[in-house]
Amino acid sequence: MPKGASVKAMPADLEQQILNFLQAMKIDDRPATLGDLARRFGASKDVISRCARHMVDAGLAQPSMMTIHDTSKLHGLLPQPVVRTP
């Protein structure tokens, strides 16, 4: 990346890439962990975590939670279920 270049637009693009990946998941797939997503998209786990929280808050994805020492933590993401209308 050139010196002085901005990466402010990256999270929105990254969120769209993650959303596309989640939408391509099969119903039997396990949740995509934050580490899996970080490796897949070449981003840090912190960046993925922020994107994941934003996507969950916006209703774009479902959280996959893990309980560690009686504290629930975001561990990964699942796609939102497809709602079929008759």
VEXDOKE-855700 format. One record per atom (N, C-alpha, C, O): residue in three letters; x, y, z; atom name. Coordinates in nm, 3 decimals, always signed. Layout:
{aa = Ala&px = X&py = Y&pz = Z&at = CA}
...
***
This chain:
{aa = Met&px = +0.084&py = -0.117&pz = +0.000&at = N}
{aa = Met&px = +0.000&py = +0.000&pz = +0.000&at = CA}
{aa = Met&px = +0.089&py = +0.123&pz = +0.000&at = C}
{aa = Met&px = +0.184&py = +0.130&pz = +0.077&at = O}
{aa = Pro&px = +0.059&py = +0.220&pz = -0.085&at = N}
{aa = Pro&px = +0.141&py = +0.340&pz = -0.091&at = CA}
{aa = Pro&px = +0.136&py = +0.418&pz = +0.040&at = C}
{aa = Pro&px = +0.036&py = +0.416&pz = +0.112&at = O}
{aa = Lys&px = +0.245&py = +0.485&pz = +0.070&at = N}
{aa = Lys&px = +0.252&py = +0.565&pz = +0.192&at = CA}
{aa = Lys&px = +0.144&py = +0.672&pz = +0.188&at = C}
{aa = Lys&px = +0.126&py = +0.742&pz = +0.088&at = O}
{aa = Gly&px = +0.071&py = +0.685&pz = +0.300&at = N}
{aa = Gly&px = -0.035&py = +0.785&pz = +0.309&at = CA}
{aa = Gly&px = -0.170&py = +0.738&pz = +0.257&at = C}
{aa = Gly&px = -0.267&py = +0.813&pz = +0.264&at = O}
{aa = Ala&px = -0.176&py = +0.614&pz = +0.205&at = N}
{aa = Ala&px = -0.304&py = +0.564&pz = +0.153&at = CA}
{aa = Ala&px = -0.397&py = +0.534&pz = +0.270&at = C}
{aa = Ala&px = -0.353&py = +0.500&pz = +0.379&at = O}
{aa = Ser&px = -0.524&py = +0.548&pz = +0.244&at = N}
{aa = Ser&px = -0.625&py = +0.526&pz = +0.347&at = CA}
{aa = Ser&px = -0.690&py = +0.390&pz = +0.330&at = C}
{aa = Ser&px = -0.709&py = +0.343&pz = +0.218&at = O}
{aa = Val&px = -0.724&py = +0.328&pz = +0.442&at = N}
{aa = Val&px = -0.795&py = +0.200&pz = +0.437&at = CA}
{aa = Val&px = -0.933&py = +0.214&pz = +0.501&at = C}
{aa = Val&px = -0.993&py = +0.114&pz = +0.541&at = O}
{aa = Lys&px = -0.985&py = +0.335&pz = +0.510&at = N}
{aa = Lys&px = -1.114&py = +0.358&pz = +0.574&at = CA}
{aa = Lys&px = -1.227&py = +0.285&pz = +0.503&at = C}
{aa = Lys&px = -1.324&py = +0.247&pz = +0.569&at = O}
{aa = Ala&px = -1.219&py = +0.264&pz = +0.374&at = N}
{aa = Ala&px = -1.326&py = +0.198&pz = +0.300&at = CA}
{aa = Ala&px = -1.320&py = +0.046&pz = +0.313&at = C}
{aa = Ala&px = -1.415&py = -0.023&pz = +0.278&at = O}
{aa = Met&px = -1.208&py = -0.007&pz = +0.363&at = N}
{aa = Met&px = -1.191&py = -0.151&pz = +0.369&at = CA}
{aa = Met&px = -1.296&py = -0.223&pz = +0.451&at = C}
{aa = Met&px = -1.347&py = -0.325&pz = +0.404&at = O}
{aa = Pro&px = -1.333&py = -0.178&pz = +0.572&at = N}
{aa = Pro&px = -1.428&py = -0.255&pz = +0.650&at = CA}
{aa = Pro&px = -1.562&py = -0.279&pz = +0.580&at = C}
{aa = Pro&px = -1.616&py = -0.390&pz = +0.589&at = O}
{aa = Ala&px = -1.616&py = -0.181&pz = +0.511&at = N}
{aa = Ala&px = -1.743&py = -0.201&pz = +0.440&at = CA}
{aa = Ala&px = -1.726&py = -0.306&pz = +0.332&at = C}
{aa = Ala&px = -1.812&py = -0.393&pz = +0.316&at = O}
{aa = Asp&px = -1.617&py = -0.299&pz = +0.256&at = N}
{aa = Asp&px = -1.589&py = -0.398&pz = +0.153&at = CA}
{aa = Asp&px = -1.564&py = -0.534&pz = +0.217&at = C}
{aa = Asp&px = -1.610&py = -0.637&pz = +0.167&at = O}
{aa = Leu&px = -1.492&py = -0.535&pz = +0.327&at = N}
{aa = Leu&px = -1.464&py = -0.659&pz = +0.399&at = CA}
{aa = Leu&px = -1.595&py = -0.719&pz = +0.451&at = C}
{aa = Leu&px = -1.615&py = -0.841&pz = +0.442&at = O}
{aa = Glu&px = -1.682&py = -0.637&pz = +0.506&at = N}
{aa = Glu&px = -1.811&py = -0.686&pz = +0.553&at = CA}
{aa = Glu&px = -1.889&py = -0.749&pz = +0.437&at = C}
{aa = Glu&px = -1.952&py = -0.853&pz = +0.456&at = O}
{aa = Gln&px = -1.885&py = -0.689&pz = +0.321&at = N}
{aa = Gln&px = -1.956&py = -0.745&pz = +0.206&at = CA}
{aa = Gln&px = -1.894&py = -0.879&pz = +0.165&at = C}
{aa = Gln&px = -1.966&py = -0.972&pz = +0.130&at = O}
{aa = Gln&px = -1.763&py = -0.888&pz = +0.168&at = N}
{aa = Gln&px = -1.695&py = -1.014&pz = +0.135&at = CA}
{aa = Gln&px = -1.732&py = -1.123&pz = +0.236&at = C}
{aa = Gln&px = -1.757&py = -1.237&pz = +0.198&at = O}
{aa = Ile&px = -1.736&py = -1.087&pz = +0.364&at = N}
{aa = Ile&px = -1.774&py = -1.183&pz = +0.467&at = CA}
{aa = Ile&px = -1.919&py = -1.225&pz = +0.447&at = C}
{aa = Ile&px = -1.951&py = -1.344&pz = +0.456&at = O}
{aa = Leu&px = -2.006&py = -1.130&pz = +0.419&at = N}
{aa = Leu&px = -2.147&py = -1.160&pz = +0.397&at = CA}
{aa = Leu&px = -2.163&py = -1.253&pz = +0.276&at = C}
{aa = Leu&px = -2.242&py = -1.348&pz = +0.282&at = O}
{aa = Asn&px = -2.092&py = -1.228&pz = +0.170&at = N}
{aa = Asn&px = -2.097&py = -1.317&pz = +0.052&at = CA}
{aa = Asn&px = -2.053&py = -1.458&pz = +0.089&at = C}
{aa = Asn&px = -2.115&py = -1.556&pz = +0.047&at = O}
{aa = Phe&px = -1.946&py = -1.468&pz = +0.169&at = N}
{aa = Phe&px = -1.897&py = -1.598&pz = +0.213&at = CA}
{aa = Phe&px = -2.003&py = -1.668&pz = +0.298&at = C}
{aa = Phe&px = -2.029&py = -1.787&pz = +0.278&at = O}
{aa = Leu&px = -2.063&py = -1.596&pz = +0.392&at = N}
{aa = Leu&px = -2.164&py = -1.656&pz = +0.478&at = CA}
{aa = Leu&px = -2.285&py = -1.703&pz = +0.398&at = C}
{aa = Leu&px = -2.340&py = -1.810&pz = +0.424&at = O}
{aa = Gln&px = -2.326&py = -1.623&pz = +0.300&at = N}
{aa = Gln&px = -2.442&py = -1.659&pz = +0.218&at = CA}
{aa = Gln&px = -2.415&py = -1.782&pz = +0.132&at = C}
{aa = Gln&px = -2.508&py = -1.853&pz = +0.093&at = O}
{aa = Ala&px = -2.288&py = -1.808&pz = +0.103&at = N}
{aa = Ala&px = -2.252&py = -1.925&pz = +0.022&at = CA}
{aa = Ala&px = -2.238&py = -2.053&pz = +0.107&at = C}
{aa = Ala&px = -2.221&py = -2.162&pz = +0.053&at = O}
{aa = Met&px = -2.246&py = -2.038&pz = +0.238&at = N}
{aa = Met&px = -2.233&py = -2.154&pz = +0.326&at = CA}
{aa = Met&px = -2.353&py = -2.246&pz = +0.310&at = C}
{aa = Met&px = -2.464&py = -2.202&pz = +0.280&at = O}
{aa = Lys&px = -2.328&py = -2.376&pz = +0.329&at = N}
{aa = Lys&px = -2.436&py = -2.474&pz = +0.327&at = CA}
{aa = Lys&px = -2.496&py = -2.483&pz = +0.467&at = C}
{aa = Lys&px = -2.432&py = -2.446&pz = +0.566&at = O}
{aa = Ile&px = -2.616&py = -2.531&pz = +0.475&at = N}
{aa = Ile&px = -2.686&py = -2.536&pz = +0.602&at = CA}
{aa = Ile&px = -2.614&py = -2.625&pz = +0.705&at = C}
{aa = Ile&px = -2.626&py = -2.603&pz = +0.825&at = O}
{aa = Asp&px = -2.540&py = -2.725&pz = +0.658&at = N}
{aa = Asp&px = -2.470&py = -2.817&pz = +0.748&at = CA}
{aa = Asp&px = -2.330&py = -2.770&pz = +0.785&at = C}
{aa = Asp&px = -2.263&py = -2.836&pz = +0.865&at = O}
{aa = Asp&px = -2.283&py = -2.659&pz = +0.729&at = N}
{aa = Asp&px = -2.148&py = -2.609&pz = +0.759&at = CA}
{aa = Asp&px = -2.142&py = -2.561&pz = +0.904&at = C}
{aa = Asp&px = -2.240&py = -2.510&pz = +0.959&at = O}
{aa = Arg&px = -2.026&py = -2.579&pz = +0.963&at = N}
{aa = Arg&px = -2.006&py = -2.527&pz = +1.098&at = CA}
{aa = Arg&px = -1.990&py = -2.376&pz = +1.091&at = C}
{aa = Arg&px = -1.962&py = -2.322&pz = +0.983&at = O}
{aa = Pro&px = -2.006&py = -2.306&pz = +1.203&at = N}
{aa = Pro&px = -1.989&py = -2.160&pz = +1.199&at = CA}
{aa = Pro&px = -1.849&py = -2.121&pz = +1.151&at = C}
{aa = Pro&px = -1.752&py = -2.192&pz = +1.176&at = O}
{aa = Ala&px = -1.840&py = -2.010&pz = +1.084&at = N}
{aa = Ala&px = -1.711&py = -1.956&pz = +1.043&at = CA}
{aa = Ala&px = -1.653&py = -1.883&pz = +1.164&at = C}
{aa = Ala&px = -1.708&py = -1.782&pz = +1.209&at = O}
{aa = Thr&px = -1.542&py = -1.934&pz = +1.218&at = N}
{aa = Thr&px = -1.483&py = -1.869&pz = +1.334&at = CA}
{aa = Thr&px = -1.413&py = -1.741&pz = +1.293&at = C}
{aa = Thr&px = -1.380&py = -1.721&pz = +1.176&at = O}
{aa = Leu&px = -1.390&py = -1.653&pz = +1.391&at = N}
{aa = Leu&px = -1.320&py = -1.527&pz = +1.362&at = CA}
{aa = Leu&px = -1.181&py = -1.556&pz = +1.307&at = C}
{aa = Leu&px = -1.135&py = -1.486&pz = +1.217&at = O}
{aa = Gly&px = -1.114&py = -1.658&pz = +1.360&at = N}
{aa = Gly&px = -0.982&py = -1.696&pz = +1.309&at = CA}
{aa = Gly&px = -0.988&py = -1.744&pz = +1.165&at = C}
{aa = Gly&px = -0.903&py = -1.709&pz = +1.084&at = O}
{aa = Asp&px = -1.090&py = -1.826&pz = +1.134&at = N}
{aa = Asp&px = -1.108&py = -1.874&pz = +0.995&at = CA}
{aa = Asp&px = -1.125&py = -1.755&pz = +0.900&at = C}
{aa = Asp&px = -1.062&py = -1.749&pz = +0.795&at = O}
{aa = Leu&px = -1.210&py = -1.661&pz = +0.940&at = N}
{aa = Leu&px = -1.237&py = -1.545&pz = +0.855&at = CA}
{aa = Leu&px = -1.112&py = -1.457&pz = +0.841&at = C}
{aa = Leu&px = -1.086&py = -1.404&pz = +0.733&at = O}
{aa = Ala&px = -1.036&py = -1.443&pz = +0.949&at = N}
{aa = Ala&px = -0.913&py = -1.362&pz = +0.943&at = CA}
{aa = Ala&px = -0.815&py = -1.423&pz = +0.843&at = C}
{aa = Ala&px = -0.755&py = -1.351&pz = +0.762&at = O}
{aa = Arg&px = -0.798&py = -1.554&pz = +0.849&at = N}
{aa = Arg&px = -0.707&py = -1.621&pz = +0.754&at = CA}
{aa = Arg&px = -0.759&py = -1.611&pz = +0.612&at = C}
{aa = Arg&px = -0.683&py = -1.583&pz = +0.519&at = O}
{aa = Arg&px = -0.887&py = -1.633&pz = +0.594&at = N}
{aa = Arg&px = -0.947&py = -1.632&pz = +0.459&at = CA}
{aa = Arg&px = -0.933&py = -1.496&pz = +0.392&at = C}
{aa = Arg&px = -0.904&py = -1.489&pz = +0.272&at = O}
{aa = Phe&px = -0.953&py = -1.389&pz = +0.468&at = N}
{aa = Phe&px = -0.954&py = -1.255&pz = +0.409&at = CA}
{aa = Phe&px = -0.826&py = -1.176&pz = +0.435&at = C}
{aa = Phe&px = -0.817&py = -1.060&pz = +0.395&at = O}
{aa = Gly&px = -0.728&py = -1.237&pz = +0.500&at = N}
{aa = Gly&px = -0.599&py = -1.170&pz = +0.521&at = CA}
{aa = Gly&px = -0.609&py = -1.046&pz = +0.608&at = C}
{aa = Gly&px = -0.535&py = -0.949&pz = +0.588&at = O}
{aa = Ala&px = -0.699&py = -1.050&pz = +0.704&at = N}
{aa = Ala&px = -0.716&py = -0.937&pz = +0.796&at = CA}
{aa = Ala&px = -0.684&py = -0.984&pz = +0.938&at = C}
{aa = Ala&px = -0.681&py = -1.104&pz = +0.965&at = O}
{aa = Ser&px = -0.661&py = -0.889&pz = +1.026&at = N}
{aa = Ser&px = -0.634&py = -0.927&pz = +1.164&at = CA}
{aa = Ser&px = -0.764&py = -0.974&pz = +1.230&at = C}
{aa = Ser&px = -0.874&py = -0.940&pz = +1.186&at = O}
{aa = Lys&px = -0.749&py = -1.053&pz = +1.335&at = N}
{aa = Lys&px = -0.865&py = -1.101&pz = +1.408&at = CA}
{aa = Lys&px = -0.942&py = -0.984&pz = +1.471&at = C}
{aa = Lys&px = -1.065&py = -0.991&pz = +1.484&at = O}
{aa = Asp&px = -0.872&py = -0.877&pz = +1.509&at = N}
{aa = Asp&px = -0.939&py = -0.759&pz = +1.565&at = CA}
{aa = Asp&px = -1.028&py = -0.692&pz = +1.462&at = C}
{aa = Asp&px = -1.140&py = -0.652&pz = +1.493&at = O}
{aa = Val&px = -0.980&py = -0.679&pz = +1.339&at = N}
{aa = Val&px = -1.059&py = -0.617&pz = +1.232&at = CA}
{aa = Val&px = -1.181&py = -0.704&pz = +1.202&at = C}
{aa = Val&px = -1.292&py = -0.653&pz = +1.187&at = O}
{aa = Ile&px = -1.159&py = -0.835&pz = +1.194&at = N}
{aa = Ile&px = -1.270&py = -0.927&pz = +1.168&at = CA}
{aa = Ile&px = -1.372&py = -0.920&pz = +1.282&at = C}
{aa = Ile&px = -1.493&py = -0.922&pz = +1.258&at = O}
{aa = Ser&px = -1.323&py = -0.912&pz = +1.404&at = N}
{aa = Ser&px = -1.411&py = -0.905&pz = +1.520&at = CA}
{aa = Ser&px = -1.500&py = -0.780&pz = +1.515&at = C}
{aa = Ser&px = -1.620&py = -0.788&pz = +1.543&at = O}
{aa = Arg&px = -1.441&py = -0.666&pz = +1.480&at = N}
{aa = Arg&px = -1.519&py = -0.542&pz = +1.469&at = CA}
{aa = Arg&px = -1.624&py = -0.554&pz = +1.358&at = C}
{aa = Arg&px = -1.739&py = -0.514&pz = +1.376&at = O}
{aa = Cys&px = -1.582&py = -0.608&pz = +1.244&at = N}
{aa = Cys&px = -1.677&py = -0.626&pz = +1.133&at = CA}
{aa = Cys&px = -1.789&py = -0.722&pz = +1.175&at = C}
{aa = Cys&px = -1.906&py = -0.698&pz = +1.146&at = O}
{aa = Ala&px = -1.752&py = -0.830&pz = +1.243&at = N}
{aa = Ala&px = -1.851&py = -0.930&pz = +1.284&at = CA}
{aa = Ala&px = -1.952&py = -0.869&pz = +1.380&at = C}
{aa = Ala&px = -2.072&py = -0.891&pz = +1.366&at = O}
{aa = Arg&px = -1.905&py = -0.792&pz = +1.477&at = N}
{aa = Arg&px = -1.997&py = -0.728&pz = +1.572&at = CA}
{aa = Arg&px = -2.092&py = -0.632&pz = +1.500&at = C}
{aa = Arg&px = -2.211&py = -0.626&pz = +1.530&at = O}
{aa = His&px = -2.038&py = -0.557&pz = +1.404&at = N}
{aa = His&px = -2.122&py = -0.464&pz = +1.327&at = CA}
{aa = His&px = -2.226&py = -0.540&pz = +1.247&at = C}
{aa = His&px = -2.342&py = -0.499&pz = +1.240&at = O}
{aa = Met&px = -2.187&py = -0.652&pz = +1.186&at = N}
{aa = Met&px = -2.279&py = -0.731&pz = +1.106&at = CA}
{aa = Met&px = -2.389&py = -0.792&pz = +1.192&at = C}
{aa = Met&px = -2.505&py = -0.797&pz = +1.150&at = O}
{aa = Val&px = -2.354&py = -0.837&pz = +1.311&at = N}
{aa = Val&px = -2.453&py = -0.892&pz = +1.403&at = CA}
{aa = Val&px = -2.549&py = -0.783&pz = +1.448&at = C}
{aa = Val&px = -2.671&py = -0.801&pz = +1.448&at = O}
{aa = Asp&px = -2.493&py = -0.667&pz = +1.487&at = N}
{aa = Asp&px = -2.576&py = -0.555&pz = +1.531&at = CA}
{aa = Asp&px = -2.672&py = -0.507&pz = +1.421&at = C}
{aa = Asp&px = -2.783&py = -0.464&pz = +1.449&at = O}
{aa = Ala&px = -2.627&py = -0.516&pz = +1.295&at = N}
{aa = Ala&px = -2.709&py = -0.472&pz = +1.182&at = CA}
{aa = Ala&px = -2.807&py = -0.581&pz = +1.136&at = C}
{aa = Ala&px = -2.888&py = -0.558&pz = +1.046&at = O}
{aa = Gly&px = -2.799&py = -0.698&pz = +1.197&at = N}
{aa = Gly&px = -2.889&py = -0.807&pz = +1.160&at = CA}
{aa = Gly&px = -2.850&py = -0.880&pz = +1.033&at = C}
{aa = Gly&px = -2.932&py = -0.949&pz = +0.974&at = O}
{aa = Leu&px = -2.725&py = -0.865&pz = +0.991&at = N}
{aa = Leu&px = -2.678&py = -0.928&pz = +0.868&at = CA}
{aa = Leu&px = -2.628&py = -1.070&pz = +0.889&at = C}
{aa = Leu&px = -2.624&py = -1.149&pz = +0.796&at = O}
{aa = Ala&px = -2.591&py = -1.103&pz = +1.013&at = N}
{aa = Ala&px = -2.536&py = -1.234&pz = +1.046&at = CA}
{aa = Ala&px = -2.578&py = -1.271&pz = +1.187&at = C}
{aa = Ala&px = -2.614&py = -1.185&pz = +1.267&at = O}
{aa = Gln&px = -2.571&py = -1.401&pz = +1.216&at = N}
{aa = Gln&px = -2.599&py = -1.448&pz = +1.351&at = CA}
{aa = Gln&px = -2.467&py = -1.477&pz = +1.421&at = C}
{aa = Gln&px = -2.373&py = -1.528&pz = +1.359&at = O}
{aa = Pro&px = -2.458&py = -1.445&pz = +1.549&at = N}
{aa = Pro&px = -2.335&py = -1.474&pz = +1.621&at = CA}
{aa = Pro&px = -2.324&py = -1.621&pz = +1.659&at = C}
{aa = Pro&px = -2.425&py = -1.687&pz = +1.686&at = O}
{aa = Ser&px = -2.204&py = -1.671&pz = +1.661&at = N}
{aa = Ser&px = -2.174&py = -1.801&pz = +1.718&at = CA}
{aa = Ser&px = -2.096&py = -1.770&pz = +1.845&at = C}
{aa = Ser&px = -1.984&py = -1.719&pz = +1.840&at = O}
{aa = Met&px = -2.156&py = -1.801&pz = +1.959&at = N}
{aa = Met&px = -2.098&py = -1.762&pz = +2.087&at = CA}
{aa = Met&px = -2.030&py = -1.881&pz = +2.154&at = C}
{aa = Met&px = -2.062&py = -1.997&pz = +2.127&at = O}
{aa = Met&px = -1.934&py = -1.850&pz = +2.240&at = N}
{aa = Met&px = -1.861&py = -1.949&pz = +2.315&at = CA}
{aa = Met&px = -1.856&py = -1.899&pz = +2.460&at = C}
{aa = Met&px = -1.833&py = -1.781&pz = +2.484&at = O}
{aa = Thr&px = -1.878&py = -1.987&pz = +2.556&at = N}
{aa = Thr&px = -1.873&py = -1.948&pz = +2.696&at = CA}
{aa = Thr&px = -1.738&py = -1.990&pz = +2.755&at = C}
{aa = Thr&px = -1.701&py = -2.107&pz = +2.754&at = O}
{aa = Ile&px = -1.666&py = -1.890&pz = +2.806&at = N}
{aa = Ile&px = -1.536&py = -1.913&pz = +2.868&at = CA}
{aa = Ile&px = -1.541&py = -1.850&pz = +3.007&at = C}
{aa = Ile&px = -1.563&py = -1.730&pz = +3.020&at = O}
{aa = His&px = -1.521&py = -1.931&pz = +3.109&at = N}
{aa = His&px = -1.525&py = -1.884&pz = +3.247&at = CA}
{aa = His&px = -1.653&py = -1.805&pz = +3.274&at = C}
{aa = His&px = -1.648&py = -1.693&pz = +3.326&at = O}
{aa = Asp&px = -1.767&py = -1.863&pz = +3.237&at = N}
{aa = Asp&px = -1.899&py = -1.804&pz = +3.259&at = CA}
{aa = Asp&px = -1.922&py = -1.672&pz = +3.184&at = C}
{aa = Asp&px = -2.012&py = -1.596&pz = +3.221&at = O}
{aa = Thr&px = -1.844&py = -1.645&pz = +3.082&at = N}
{aa = Thr&px = -1.860&py = -1.524&pz = +3.001&at = CA}
{aa = Thr&px = -1.879&py = -1.564&pz = +2.856&at = C}
{aa = Thr&px = -1.796&py = -1.635&pz = +2.799&at = O}
{aa = Ser&px = -1.989&py = -1.518&pz = +2.795&at = N}
{aa = Ser&px = -2.011&py = -1.546&pz = +2.653&at = CA}
{aa = Ser&px = -1.928&py = -1.452&pz = +2.568&at = C}
{aa = Ser&px = -1.924&py = -1.332&pz = +2.590&at = O}
{aa = Lys&px = -1.861&py = -1.511&pz = +2.469&at = N}
{aa = Lys&px = -1.777&py = -1.433&pz = +2.378&at = CA}
{aa = Lys&px = -1.810&py = -1.469&pz = +2.234&at = C}
{aa = Lys&px = -1.843&py = -1.583&pz = +2.202&at = O}
{aa = Leu&px = -1.802&py = -1.369&pz = +2.148&at = N}
{aa = Leu&px = -1.824&py = -1.391&pz = +2.006&at = CA}
{aa = Leu&px = -1.711&py = -1.479&pz = +1.953&at = C}
{aa = Leu&px = -1.593&py = -1.445&pz = +1.966&at = O}
{aa = His&px = -1.748&py = -1.591&pz = +1.893&at = N}
{aa = His&px = -1.649&py = -1.687&pz = +1.843&at = CA}
{aa = His&px = -1.649&py = -1.695&pz = +1.692&at = C}
{aa = His&px = -1.548&py = -1.729&pz = +1.631&at = O}
{aa = Gly&px = -1.764&py = -1.665&pz = +1.630&at = N}
{aa = Gly&px = -1.773&py = -1.676&pz = +1.486&at = CA}
{aa = Gly&px = -1.907&py = -1.624&pz = +1.436&at = C}
{aa = Gly&px = -1.982&py = -1.560&pz = +1.510&at = O}
{aa = Leu&px = -1.935&py = -1.653&pz = +1.310&at = N}
{aa = Leu&px = -2.058&py = -1.605&pz = +1.247&at = CA}
{aa = Leu&px = -2.129&py = -1.716&pz = +1.173&at = C}
{aa = Leu&px = -2.068&py = -1.810&pz = +1.122&at = O}
{aa = Leu&px = -2.258&py = -1.703&pz = +1.169&at = N}
{aa = Leu&px = -2.344&py = -1.789&pz = +1.089&at = CA}
{aa = Leu&px = -2.429&py = -1.698&pz = +0.999&at = C}
{aa = Leu&px = -2.458&py = -1.584&pz = +1.036&at = O}
{aa = Pro&px = -2.468&py = -1.747&pz = +0.883&at = N}
{aa = Pro&px = -2.556&py = -1.665&pz = +0.798&at = CA}
{aa = Pro&px = -2.694&py = -1.654&pz = +0.861&at = C}
{aa = Pro&px = -2.734&py = -1.740&pz = +0.939&at = O}
{aa = Gln&px = -2.765&py = -1.549&pz = +0.828&at = N}
{aa = Gln&px = -2.904&py = -1.536&pz = +0.870&at = CA}
{aa = Gln&px = -2.983&py = -1.643&pz = +0.795&at = C}
{aa = Gln&px = -2.957&py = -1.668&pz = +0.678&at = O}
{aa = Pro&px = -3.080&py = -1.705&pz = +0.861&at = N}
{aa = Pro&px = -3.160&py = -1.805&pz = +0.790&at = CA}
{aa = Pro&px = -3.241&py = -1.739&pz = +0.678&at = C}
{aa = Pro&px = -3.285&py = -1.625&pz = +0.689&at = O}
{aa = Val&px = -3.259&py = -1.813&pz = +0.571&at = N}
{aa = Val&px = -3.337&py = -1.764&pz = +0.458&at = CA}
{aa = Val&px = -3.485&py = -1.779&pz = +0.492&at = C}
{aa = Val&px = -3.530&py = -1.888&pz = +0.527&at = O}
{aa = Val&px = -3.559&py = -1.672&pz = +0.482&at = N}
{aa = Val&px = -3.701&py = -1.676&pz = +0.509&at = CA}
{aa = Val&px = -3.773&py = -1.690&pz = +0.376&at = C}
{aa = Val&px = -3.764&py = -1.605&pz = +0.288&at = O}
{aa = Arg&px = -3.844&py = -1.799&pz = +0.364&at = N}
{aa = Arg&px = -3.916&py = -1.825&pz = +0.239&at = CA}
{aa = Arg&px = -4.063&py = -1.785&pz = +0.260&at = C}
{aa = Arg&px = -4.127&py = -1.824&pz = +0.358&at = O}
{aa = Thr&px = -4.114&py = -1.708&pz = +0.168&at = N}
{aa = Thr&px = -4.253&py = -1.667&pz = +0.175&at = CA}
{aa = Thr&px = -4.333&py = -1.744&pz = +0.070&at = C}
{aa = Thr&px = -4.284&py = -1.766&pz = -0.041&at = O}
{aa = Pro&px = -4.454&py = -1.784&pz = +0.105&at = N}
{aa = Pro&px = -4.533&py = -1.863&pz = +0.009&at = CA}
{aa = Pro&px = -4.580&py = -1.781&pz = -0.109&at = C}
{aa = Pro&px = -4.647&py = -1.834&pz = -0.197&at = O}
***
